[in-house]
């Protein structure tokens, strides 16, 4: 986030300390249920996304709005259930055979 902040302040010509993200309104979109990188942790789990001397901008300055209804697989509950099993590492042999 700090790199995005720095670049936006350059583009907008604002002082780095005046306003965050160059004074732009930003909408960030992500998937909280995505799988972690293979043989690694999420970037936000161990502090690798932290820039010393700054804050976790995404935690401190963003308002979280979580969508709770699955719209993509709403017509296929079997597939939705399988995806949830895979996401939580609780897939069954039946799930694997369907996939």
Residue pairs with C-beta under 8 A, 6 or more apart in sequence:
1 49
1 51
1 56
1 57
1 58
2 51
2 54
2 57
4 21
5 16
5 20
5 21
5 22
5 54
5 57
6 16
8 21
8 22
8 24
9 15
9 16
9 18
9 21
9 22
10 22
11 22
12 22
12 23
12 24
14 22
14 23
20 57
20 61
21 57
26 62
28 58
28 62
32 66
33 87
35 86
35 87
36 42
43 49
44 58
49 56
50 56
55 61
70 80
73 79
73 80
73 83
74 80
78 98
79 98
81 95
82 91
82 95
82 98
82 99
85 91
85 92
85 95
86 95
